[in-house]
């Protein structure tokens, strides 16, 4: 009877060891290290903007998907990651997009913070259906906004047409006014009208700002570790 009990205990121990759940940080003799180059998806808990945010602002995010290394879950979904804004430059004219740099440098594990070093690869804001890529060093760039260019060129061209009409009328009057509106347009009036229209379009182009970098709550940020993370 004792032999049977002993055998059952041994089998239970072996079974429990075999089904040890993935997600334990480590077993004895194993080091829990997330290697350099590991990509991690984060979900923002705070909105951030190249126009409204300021350097030093703390940014909170959570791990969006489990981080698995060699079959072990070293970071689970929902783990908090802390970062801060290190650069926030609003968009400018002409075509200069906003710039935003966030440095995620801490991960919270069981109430304690562990240092990490990660560079942003890209950010996706699904509420705007936009994806923003980084410059390779982790800075997100707003780039150009084609829609604004067209709107501003259209507005400036509309103003320019008024100037063209004035130039044409002035040219016709200087040419004697006979023969109808277009029959007596002087060469000078035509050139002046074209210059006004062309100049207004150029103004429309140069009055256009670039795009801001705006990421709402729940935006997805993809980061890449540039140093290994040893979890204690």
Secondary structure, DSSP 8 states (H G I E B T S, - for coil): -HHHHHHHHHHHHHHHHHT--TT-S--TT---EE-TT-EEEEEESS-EETTT--TT-EEEEEESS-EEETTEEEE-TT-EEEEEEEEEE--BBTTB--EEEEEEEEEEETTEEEE--EEEEEEEETTTTEEEEB-SSSEEE----HHHHHHHHHHHHHHHHHHHHHHHHHHHHHTTS-S-TTTT--HHHHHHHHHHHHHHHHHHHHT-B----EE-TT-EEEEEESS-EE--
